[in-house]
Amino acid sequence: MRRGALVLVFAVPAALCAAWTVLAGKDVNWDLLNYHYYLPYEWLHGRLSQDYFAASGQSYLNPVGYLPFYAMVAAGWHSVAASMALAAVHGASLGLLYLIAWRLFAHRAPRERMELSVLAAALGAASAIFGATLGSSFLEPLLAVPMLAGVLLLVEPASPRRALLAGLLFGVATALKYSNGIFALAALPLVLVQRSWRAGIAYVAAGVAAVALLAGPWAALMWREFGNPVFPLFNGWFKSPHAPVANMLAGRFQVQDLWAAAAFPFQLIAPDRTLYAEITAPDLRFAPIVLAAAALPLVALRGRSERALQAADWRVLGFFLAAFALWLLSSANGRYGLLVLLLAGVCLARLAERLLPLAAARVALMVLLVAQIAACTMASASRWFIADRWSASWLPFVAAERAKREPALYLTLETLTMAAVVPFLHPGASFVNLRGQYSIAPGTPRLETLLARHRGQVRALGRFLQLREGQPREEMVEAYDTTLIRYGYRIDQDDCYAIAWQPDEQDALSRAANWLARQPSAHHAVLSLGSCGLLPAERDPRDVEAERLVSAVFDRIERECAALLRGQSAVTEPLGKEWMRNYPGIDARLETYGDRVILERYVSLTYVDFGPLSSWQSGAAAAPEACR
């Protein structure tokens, strides 16, 4: 391919992706507000001992991959410019899909080859998950680029040099997001099948070196601080005292059995929000891939040698199948499987070209592409959480002067920690998420150290504490106090201030982008926060005793139903007038309901009844069938 054509292969997708991100609106996703912006700030400002679970369990992920986004935002880049720059890089995936397809269609005439390669790349891009993450702070579209480059290198027979480069690329993606390790594993057979021990060693050595370079320093910090290099993950092995001794799993979308795995490609046609993503993301491409793959043996039986798959086809399809299987086995989370979703377009285009006459293949692929785009347009959101109005600042938090002038220990109690606000407050302030995805027990040594350090300057912080006429709502104060009393505090309603979300959107670029995006209004009410001082308070001894009795029951259930709970353990917490333990890894709560104990799976809205609480307290209860 000539250099000019190669430039177009990457320049056109970059321009299209940059345009799309403007039309989609400024991405303010849940993870950005929680940890994408906080992690690099925590690392660069040495806050490991200053904060404690400020962004809940995600506080201690490797921050290196988020540095490009953080650097642009912290340097004051306009949100439109930063998002377009990210989208242009993310768009390199489409250029790589084109080049992979270009290699697979090498036997075709130049015009046919180009048309089929464009269709393959377009079908790969036609994923609601890819569209919703373009130009955002998510790592998945960024790290799909080196992994697709690794696949492109391995389409050809894996020489030691190609294997080394591919191993390096997959190692980079794994180091910056550990879940990508499954794709590095899926690519290994493409190297080993060449029966070259030098290529195999080069691939593994380069991957290990990349992980050591990009993840090693952070892992060493985690080992020093917490005794677990991937804290708080796999703590069932490392047994750090700072987290439950259990291996936390991302089990929300896990496939339960072989039947569910076989049905998965067909369920994607009209998925619910519990299938594989937090957004509705229909995907019409996987069912035809399954049907086309099933038809291939029929072509072989008819002796159509000109339709047979070639060596490069087997390498790409073999990687796709292995990656798809490992993704389903590990998480089935749509974002984590973005590489599979992108490659689906190439695989579908190649299978269609093998099975059908060229004209019929073109028509079939075009019809499917239009149908897929239409399905995503009608059913899918343009952004993962919030599509906000464009503004000069990506994170337009405006803190009260006291928040910038006075250091304090801020305690957050909501699942969305809003740790993105940390850089906007006094640099000497500390942050702890007491209750969210992961809850911290009263009396935890690091928490007690921070409480002592900031004695007299301890505050609550959260979206639900937004002020109305200078004070938070009474029901929110009551809800906060129910948790805070366990730590010896209550809300002081006379000592509150606001941290407002105030988009600065009057510049020409923001106005133009908002006109194109047709964004109706900003999300002040969703993204502004309030903070109130805390006063010492004493807990009712009867409440302490009630918690102790319930905790004994919950402990027993965790022991007897370890398989059902996936080995998870949690802290007993109040739930209104009831009690509960939250297990975010399986999206479930163990809770009391009057005199009964139930396990509520709050995403799928299913329940397991453990029977009367009194029976468990007396020792007469038996574990339900689900535990066996």
Protein Blocks (a to p, Z undefined) as FASTA:
>chain_A
ZZklmmmmmmmmmmmmmmmmmmnopaddfklmmmmmmmmmmmmnopmlmpghklmjmlmg
cfklmmmmmmmmmnopafklmmmmmmmmmmmmmmmmmmmmmmmmmmpcfklmmmmmmmmm
mmmmmcfklmmmgoiabfklmmmmmmmmmmmmmmpccdfklmmmmmmmmmmmmmmomklm
mmmmmmmmmmmmnopaklmmmmmmmmmmmmmmmmmmmmmmmmmmnopakbcghklmnopa
kbccdddddfklocfblklmmmmmmmmmmccfklmpcbdcddfklmmmmmmmmmmmmmmm
nopaklpccfklmmmmmmmmmmmmmmmmmnopaklmmmmmmmmmmmmmmmmmmmpcfklm
mmmmmmmmmmmmmmmmmmpcfbfkbccdddfblblcdcdfklmmpgcddddfbfblolmm
mmmmcfkbccddfblfbccdehiaklmmmmmmmgoiaccddfklpceehiacfklmmmmm
mmmmmnopacdfklccdddddddfkbfklmmmmmmnopabdckklmpccddddddddddf
klmmmmmmmmmmmmmmmmmmmmmnnopacddddehjaccdddfknopadddehjaccddd
fknopacdebjfklmmnopaccdfklZZ
